[in-house]
Amino acid sequence: MTSKSKPLYMIGVVSDMLKLHPQTLRFYEKKGLIQPSRTVGRTRMYSAEDVEEIARVVRLTRDLGVNLAGVEIILKMRRRMFEMQKQIEDLLAYVREGVSRSHDHRDRDAGEALVRAASGQLRALDVF
C-alpha cells in the first residue's frame, strides 16, 4: 500500500477540505464514483488518492458543467488509459529486455519468441 492510498481522513475532514456536504460524498460513493475504505466499525476512511479523485469530480461538475453520468465515463476512460499505459510500459520493458538478450544470444530467434510471449500478456478491454 502506497502512502497516497493509505486511508487517513474521515468524512467530516474530507468534506471540510473540499468544501462539500458529507451527504455529497455519500452520494458520490453510492453512484460508484469513489470507493473509500471502511473501518471495522464501518466508518468511511479516505486516502489522499480518494481526496484527489473527489476533487477531480468536483472540478468536472462545478467548473466544467459535466453531469455525473459524464463524470463516470470520464473517470472510467482515465483509469483505462492509465492501465493501457502501464501495459505499454511493461511490454516495452519486456521487448527491450528481449532485444538486449538477443544481442547476447545471436543464434536464437528472439523476435518470434518476443511476439508470441507478448501477445499472451495483452488482454481485451471492454469499452463501456
Secondary structure as GFF3:
##gff-version 3
##sequence-region A 1 128
A	DSSP	three_ten_helix	3	5	.	.	.	ID=ss1
A	DSSP	beta_strand	9	10	.	.	.	ID=ss2
A	DSSP	alpha_helix	11	18	.	.	.	ID=ss3
A	DSSP	alpha_helix	22	30	.	.	.	ID=ss4
A	DSSP	beta_strand	37	38	.	.	.	ID=ss5
A	DSSP	beta_strand	44	46	.	.	.	ID=ss6
A	DSSP	alpha_helix	48	58	.	.	.	ID=ss7
A	DSSP	pi_helix	59	63	.	.	.	ID=ss8
A	DSSP	alpha_helix	68	104	.	.	.	ID=ss9
A	DSSP	alpha_helix	110	121	.	.	.	ID=ss10
###
